Amino acid sequence: MRATGKARMFFGPAQSSSLTHDMTEENKQLLAAQQAEEKAKWETVTRADGSSYILPRKQD
C-alpha cells in the first residue's frame, strides 16, 4: 500500500463534501475577487498553434 493509501486509512478521503451544490453569494464574491487579482498579476499569451502560456504582467 502506498503512503497516500495509508494516510487515507487514518484521515479519510481528501474531499468529503459534495461538489454539486450551488455556490453561496459570499463564495461568488470571493471567486470574482481572486480572479480579478489573478488577471492583474498574470497575462495569458496564445501562440498561433493554439497553445498558451502565462507571463507576469508588466508593471507600469
N, CA and C atoms as an extended XYZ file, in Angstrom:
180
Properties=species:S:1:pos:R:3:atomname:S:1:resname:S:1:resid:I:1 pbc="F F F"
N         0.840       -1.175        0.000 N   MET     1
C         0.000        0.000        0.000 CA  MET     1
C         0.889        1.244        0.000 C   MET     1
N         0.546        2.187       -0.830 N   ARG     2
C         1.333        3.414       -0.924 CA  ARG     2
C         1.091        4.303        0.288 C   ARG     2
N         1.942        5.300        0.433 N   ALA     3
C         1.845        6.210        1.580 CA  ALA     3
C         0.510        6.945        1.606 C   ALA     3
N         0.003        7.343        0.428 N   THR     4
C        -1.278        8.055        0.416 CA  THR     4
C        -2.417        7.150        0.852 C   THR     4
N        -2.340        5.873        0.486 N   GLY     5
C        -3.366        4.925        0.915 CA  GLY     5
C        -3.345        4.726        2.412 C   GLY     5
N        -2.151        4.676        2.985 N   LYS     6
C        -2.026        4.539        4.436 CA  LYS     6
C        -2.568        5.772        5.143 C   LYS     6
N        -2.296        6.945        4.591 N   ALA     7
C        -2.798        8.176        5.203 CA  ALA     7
C        -4.320        8.217        5.152 C   ALA     7
N        -4.913        7.740        4.058 N   ARG     8
C        -6.369        7.743        3.935 CA  ARG     8
C        -7.021        6.787        4.917 C   ARG     8
N        -6.313        5.745        5.308 N   MET     9
C        -6.860        4.839        6.320 CA  MET     9
C        -7.119        5.602        7.617 C   MET     9
N        -6.256        6.533        7.945 N   PHE    10
C        -6.382        7.278        9.198 CA  PHE    10
C        -7.196        8.553        9.052 C   PHE    10
N        -6.989        9.296        7.958 N   PHE    11
C        -7.596       10.615        7.825 CA  PHE    11
C        -8.834       10.644        6.948 C   PHE    11
N        -9.118        9.590        6.223 N   GLY    12
C       -10.280        9.567        5.351 CA  GLY    12
C        -9.974       10.204        4.007 C   GLY    12
N       -10.977       10.311        3.130 N   PRO    13
C       -10.748       10.870        1.798 CA  PRO    13
C       -10.421       12.360        1.860 C   PRO    13
N        -9.763       12.848        0.828 N   ALA    14
C        -9.349       14.252        0.802 CA  ALA    14
C       -10.549       15.187        0.681 C   ALA    14
N       -11.532       14.835       -0.116 N   GLN    15
C       -12.699       15.683       -0.329 CA  GLN    15
C       -13.923       14.939        0.179 C   GLN    15
N       -14.602       15.501        1.173 N   SER    16
C       -15.755       14.799        1.723 CA  SER    16
C       -17.074       15.526        1.480 C   SER    16
N       -17.025       16.746        0.927 N   SER    17
C       -18.271       17.466        0.672 CA  SER    17
C       -18.670       17.307       -0.792 C   SER    17
N       -19.924       17.552       -1.057 N   SER    18
C       -20.448       17.430       -2.410 CA  SER    18
C       -19.951       18.584       -3.273 C   SER    18
N       -19.658       18.300       -4.512 N   LEU    19
C       -19.217       19.343       -5.435 CA  LEU    19
C       -20.356       19.832       -6.319 C   LEU    19
N       -21.561       19.304       -6.126 N   THR    20
C       -22.680       19.657       -6.989 CA  THR    20
C       -23.583       20.731       -6.395 C   THR    20
N       -23.270       21.239       -5.209 N   HIS    21
C       -24.130       22.251       -4.599 CA  HIS    21
C       -23.873       23.619       -5.223 C   HIS    21
N       -24.856       24.519       -5.092 N   ASP    22
C       -24.725       25.870       -5.626 CA  ASP    22
C       -23.755       26.680       -4.772 C   ASP    22
N       -23.083       27.626       -5.422 N   MET    23
C       -22.161       28.497       -4.693 CA  MET    23
C       -22.957       29.525       -3.900 C   MET    23
N       -22.469       29.838       -2.717 N   THR    24
C       -23.101       30.888       -1.928 CA  THR    24
C       -22.684       32.239       -2.495 C   THR    24
N       -23.409       33.274       -2.134 N   GLU    25
C       -23.089       34.623       -2.612 CA  GLU    25
C       -21.699       35.051       -2.145 C   GLU    25
N       -21.356       34.671       -0.923 N   GLU    26
C       -20.033       35.004       -0.381 CA  GLU    26
C       -18.927       34.337       -1.203 C   GLU    26
N       -19.132       33.068       -1.574 N   ASN    27
C       -18.139       32.353       -2.377 CA  ASN    27
C       -18.031       32.936       -3.784 C   ASN    27
N       -19.152       33.385       -4.349 N   LYS    28
C       -19.121       34.003       -5.674 CA  LYS    28
C       -18.306       35.290       -5.647 C   LYS    28
N       -18.491       36.091       -4.585 N   GLN    29
C       -17.738       37.337       -4.457 CA  GLN    29
C       -16.252       37.056       -4.256 C   GLN    29
N       -15.934       36.051       -3.457 N   LEU    30
C       -14.544       35.679       -3.221 CA  LEU    30
C       -13.889       35.199       -4.516 C   LEU    30
N       -14.593       34.385       -5.287 N   LEU    31
C       -14.064       33.897       -6.557 CA  LEU    31
C       -13.811       35.051       -7.520 C   LEU    31
N       -14.752       35.991       -7.606 N   ALA    32
C       -14.583       37.141       -8.501 CA  ALA    32
C       -13.376       37.981       -8.087 C   ALA    32
N       -13.176       38.160       -6.780 N   ALA    33
C       -12.031       38.933       -6.291 CA  ALA    33
C       -10.719       38.221       -6.603 C   ALA    33
N       -10.690       36.905       -6.429 N   GLN    34
C        -9.475       36.142       -6.721 CA  GLN    34
C        -9.157       36.158       -8.212 C   GLN    34
N       -10.186       36.074       -9.050 N   GLN    35
C        -9.964       36.105      -10.494 CA  GLN    35
C        -9.471       37.476      -10.942 C   GLN    35
N        -9.989       38.549      -10.341 N   ALA    36
C        -9.529       39.898      -10.679 CA  ALA    36
C        -8.075       40.092      -10.258 C   ALA    36
N        -7.711       39.568       -9.094 N   GLU    37
C        -6.330       39.664       -8.624 CA  GLU    37
C        -5.390       38.892       -9.548 C   GLU    37
N        -5.822       37.716       -9.974 N   GLU    38
C        -5.017       36.904      -10.891 CA  GLU    38
C        -4.830       37.611      -12.224 C   GLU    38
N        -5.899       38.221      -12.728 N   LYS    39
C        -5.830       38.910      -14.014 CA  LYS    39
C        -4.890       40.109      -13.947 C   LYS    39
N        -4.800       40.746      -12.779 N   ALA    40
C        -3.902       41.883      -12.608 CA  ALA    40
C        -2.442       41.446      -12.541 C   ALA    40
N        -2.175       40.226      -12.105 N   LYS    41
C        -0.800       39.747      -11.934 CA  LYS    41
C        -0.250       39.025      -13.157 C   LYS    41
N        -1.116       38.337      -13.913 N   TRP    42
C        -0.647       37.454      -14.979 CA  TRP    42
C        -1.291       37.802      -16.306 C   TRP    42
N        -0.571       37.524      -17.380 N   GLU    43
C        -1.059       37.749      -18.732 CA  GLU    43
C        -0.976       36.426      -19.493 C   GLU    43
N        -2.050       36.030      -20.140 N   THR    44
C        -2.060       34.795      -20.923 CA  THR    44
C        -1.705       35.116      -22.366 C   THR    44
N        -0.700       34.436      -22.884 N   VAL    45
C        -0.252       34.625      -24.264 CA  VAL    45
C        -0.600       33.356      -25.037 C   VAL    45
N        -1.279       33.532      -26.172 N   THR    46
C        -1.669       32.397      -27.007 CA  THR    46
C        -0.848       32.411      -28.285 C   THR    46
N        -0.257       31.302      -28.601 N   ARG    47
C         0.540       31.163      -29.823 CA  ARG    47
C        -0.367       30.853      -31.000 C   ARG    47
N         0.190       30.934      -32.201 N   ALA    48
C        -0.578       30.677      -33.422 CA  ALA    48
C        -1.071       29.237      -33.490 C   ALA    48
N        -0.337       28.304      -32.863 N   ASP    49
C        -0.756       26.899      -32.909 CA  ASP    49
C        -1.841       26.570      -31.885 C   ASP    49
N        -2.266       27.557      -31.102 N   GLY    50
C        -3.338       27.348      -30.138 CA  GLY    50
C        -2.869       27.093      -28.725 C   GLY    50
N        -1.584       26.826      -28.539 N   SER    51
C        -1.074       26.617      -27.181 CA  SER    51
C        -0.962       27.962      -26.472 C   SER    51
N        -1.027       27.935      -25.172 N   SER    52
C        -0.955       29.176      -24.412 CA  SER    52
C        -0.048       29.004      -23.207 C   SER    52
N         0.436       30.129      -22.704 N   TYR    53
C         1.261       30.140      -21.511 CA  TYR    53
C         1.040       31.460      -20.797 C   TYR    53
N         1.458       31.537      -19.552 N   ILE    54
C         1.249       32.761      -18.790 CA  ILE    54
C         2.583       33.425      -18.495 C   ILE    54
N         2.532       34.754      -18.436 N   LEU    55
C         3.693       35.573      -18.114 CA  LEU    55
C         3.292       36.571      -17.040 C   LEU    55
N         4.236       36.984      -16.208 N   PRO    56
C         3.914       38.045      -15.253 CA  PRO    56
C         3.569       39.321      -16.023 C   PRO    56
N         2.530       40.013      -15.584 N   ARG    57
C         2.127       41.250      -16.243 CA  ARG    57
C         3.147       42.331      -15.917 C   ARG    57
N         3.492       43.133      -16.920 N   LYS    58
C         4.468       44.206      -16.728 CA  LYS    58
C         3.854       45.310      -15.876 C   LYS    58
N         4.603       45.750      -14.871 N   GLN    59
C         4.141       46.833      -14.003 CA  GLN    59
C         4.450       48.170      -14.671 C   GLN    59
N         3.471       49.055      -14.738 N   ASP    60
C         3.672       50.368      -15.376 CA  ASP    60
C         4.271       51.354      -14.426 C   ASP    60
